[in-house]
Amino acid sequence: MKTTNDSRKPFSYVSAMIVGLALLFSFTAANAQSGKCSDCFVSSFGAITVYHVAQPGTNFGFGFEAGSWNKDESPFSYFIGTKMQWFKSTGDKSENTAERIRYSVYVKGQYEVINRLYVVVAPAFVNLSSFETQAGLRYVFPLSKFIGVGIEPAYSFVQKQYSVNTNIHFALK
């Protein structure tokens, strides 16, 4: 007798809707603000980013990355970062607490599609034992010449889950 576990289906629909709304917001905001911003334009600069991760099945997640943010030379930028997430317990008594923590080290490439909207791809090494690849979009709104805030909806191909990062970028100028 074959049984299925459909307990994750409603949550995956909600997750897909959240990511869909985030993408819609990103495109709408990017089009609304696609005008030139002479006060906040810098050719190329080093940056540090701190972010919060929201993903189904996690209690909390955060990360940081550093790299070169190119504006004039190329629409391609790169970053090296790390992320840590705490996943909810499955209730299995044999589950180890360390199995619920996921630590990732990654290299992220981003390509500017339109002003302030980027396509990102990040291959990662997870828990020193496996590889993961995540792809998504990043929209960044500059608050000043040196600080920007952003949203980054993405999809993990191995985990088969969506996540949304809310981030703050600091230019090292």
C-alpha positions in Angstrom: 0.0 0.0 0.0 1.5 3.3 -1.1 1.1 6.4 1.1 2.1 9.9 0.4 3.1 12.7 2.8 1.4 15.9 1.6 2.1 17.9 4.7 4.7 20.0 2.9 2.6 20.9 -0.1 0.6 23.8 1.4 3.9 25.3 2.7 5.6 25.0 -0.6 2.7 26.9 -2.3 3.0 29.7 0.3 6.7 29.8 -0.2 6.3 30.0 -4.0 3.8 32.8 -3.6 6.1 34.8 -1.4 9.0 34.4 -3.8 6.7 35.3 -6.7 5.6 38.5 -4.9 9.2 39.3 -4.1 10.1 39.0 -7.8 7.2 41.1 -8.9 8.1 43.7 -6.3 11.7 43.6 -7.5 10.8 44.2 -11.2 8.2 46.9 -10.3 10.6 48.8 -8.1 13.5 48.5 -10.6 11.3 49.9 -13.3 10.1 52.7 -11.1 13.6 53.7 -10.1 15.5 53.0 -13.3 16.3 56.7 -13.7 19.9 58.0 -13.2 21.1 58.6 -9.7 24.2 60.8 -9.9 24.6 61.1 -6.1 24.7 57.3 -5.6 26.7 56.1 -8.6 30.2 54.8 -7.9 32.3 53.1 -10.7 33.7 50.1 -8.7 34.1 49.4 -5.0 34.7 46.8 -2.5 31.6 45.9 -0.4 30.6 44.0 2.7 27.1 42.6 2.9 25.3 41.3 6.0 22.0 39.5 5.5 19.1 37.6 7.1 17.9 34.3 5.5 14.2 33.3 5.5 13.6 29.8 4.3 10.9 27.2 5.0 11.9 24.8 7.7 14.4 27.1 9.4 14.3 28.9 12.7 16.9 31.4 11.9 19.6 32.1 9.3 22.2 34.8 8.7 25.3 35.4 6.6 27.8 37.9 5.3 29.8 38.3 2.1 32.6 40.5 0.8 33.7 41.2 -2.7 34.0 43.7 -5.6 31.0 45.5 -6.9 31.6 46.6 -10.4 29.6 49.4 -12.1 31.7 50.9 -14.9 34.1 48.2 -16.0 31.7 45.3 -16.2 28.1 44.3 -15.2 29.6 41.2 -13.5 30.6 41.3 -9.8 31.8 38.6 -7.5 31.6 37.9 -3.8 32.9 35.3 -1.3 30.6 34.6 1.6 29.4 32.4 4.4 25.9 31.5 5.7 24.6 29.7 8.8 21.1 28.3 9.2 19.3 26.5 12.0 16.7 24.1 10.9 13.6 23.0 12.8 13.7 19.7 14.6 12.0 16.8 12.8 11.0 15.2 16.2 13.2 12.2 15.6 14.9 11.2 18.8 18.0 9.9 16.9 18.5 13.3 15.3 21.6 15.1 16.5 21.5 18.9 17.2 24.5 19.3 14.8 22.4 17.9 12.0 20.0 20.8 12.2 22.7 23.4 11.7 23.9 24.1 8.1 27.0 26.1 7.5 27.9 27.1 3.9 30.9 28.8 2.2 30.2 30.1 -1.3 31.4 32.2 -4.2 28.6 34.3 -5.7 28.6 35.9 -9.1 26.1 38.6 -10.0 25.2 40.2 -13.3 23.4 43.5 -13.6 20.2 43.0 -15.8 18.9 46.6 -15.4 19.7 49.4 -13.0 19.9 47.9 -9.4 18.5 44.5 -10.5 21.0 41.6 -10.6 20.9 37.9 -11.5 22.9 35.9 -8.9 24.4 32.4 -8.9 26.2 30.9 -5.9 27.8 27.5 -5.8 28.4 26.5 -2.1 30.2 24.0 0.0 27.8 22.9 2.8 28.9 21.4 6.1 32.2 20.4 4.7 30.5 17.5 3.1 28.3 18.4 0.1 27.8 21.0 -2.7 24.8 23.2 -3.3 23.9 25.7 -6.0 21.6 28.6 -5.5 20.3 31.0 -8.2 18.1 34.0 -7.9 17.6 37.8 -8.3 19.0 40.6 -6.2 17.5 44.1 -6.1 19.4 46.8 -4.2 18.2 50.2 -3.3 20.9 52.8 -2.3 20.2 54.6 0.9 23.3 56.8 0.6 26.5 56.8 -1.4 27.9 54.0 0.9 24.9 52.0 2.2 22.3 50.1 0.3 19.5 47.7 1.3 18.3 44.8 -0.8 16.1 41.8 -1.2 17.3 38.5 -2.8 14.8 35.7 -3.6 16.6 32.5 -4.7 16.1 28.8 -5.3 18.4 26.1 -4.0 18.7 23.2 -6.5 19.9 20.4 -4.2 17.5 21.3 -1.3 14.8 22.1 -3.7 13.7 25.1 -1.6 13.1 28.8 -2.0 14.7 31.4 0.3 14.6 35.1 0.6 17.6 37.2 1.9 17.1 40.7 3.2 20.5 42.4 3.1 22.4 45.6 3.8 25.4 46.5 1.8 28.3 48.7 3.0 30.7 50.2 0.4 34.3 50.2 1.3 35.4 53.4 -0.3 
